[in-house]
Amino acid sequence: MAIRLYMTMSLDGYVAGPRDGVDAPMGVDGFRLFDWLDRRDAPGPSGQVYAEAMATRALISGRRTYEHADRWQGDHHDGVPVLVLTHDVPADPPPGSVRFVTDARDAAARARAAAGDADVMVHGAGAAQALLRVRELDELELHVVPVLLGQGRRLFDDPAAEPVELDLARRLITDDVEPAQRVMHLRYRIRRS
């Protein structure tokens, strides 16, 4: 069982284009990062990675990602518990299986308990950084798209105070697809001292 970040990013480290917001969740040109998902139901690396993501049994998300994704209408996939890390818990109750959590360690503990022996998915740069800081993130599954966005929101704008060593666990490459659907799926394990 692993708490694993699943993030798509440009080669220069951006997870959204500039001027992202609720009305433009991926910012200018940011949806280019998700062309690889056109192959999510096809055989091959992208289909494999997508199926693995959908087999996770709990989700930890940052509040910004949650809001930009239109709150997934209360269900990210298959009714799994969705734990949204936030500094400010809204007064209104969240939809569906969503719960707001203000502490990254608490979110990780709840997600592990909910997932049992299955993996936990993490979405969002803020959630990833919060979990890294408290040493609760186990792996990074990065979908690196061969494009340079040049600006936008970076995955690691506020990294941990000390270096985080990684071990490459897997590399899947899509060579036999249309150029817009090409992506390299990289899985890294976070090395524990």
Secondary structure, 3 states (H helix, E strand, C coil): CCEEEEEEEECCCEEECCCCECCECCCCCHHHHHHHHHHCCCCCHHHHHHHHHHCCCEEEEEHHHHHHCHHHHHCCCCCCCEEEECCCCCCCCCCCCEEEECCHHHHHHHHHHHHCCCCEEEECHHHHHHHHHCCCCCEEEEEEECCCCCCCEECCCCCCCCCCCEEEEEEEECCCCCHHHCCEEEEEEECCC
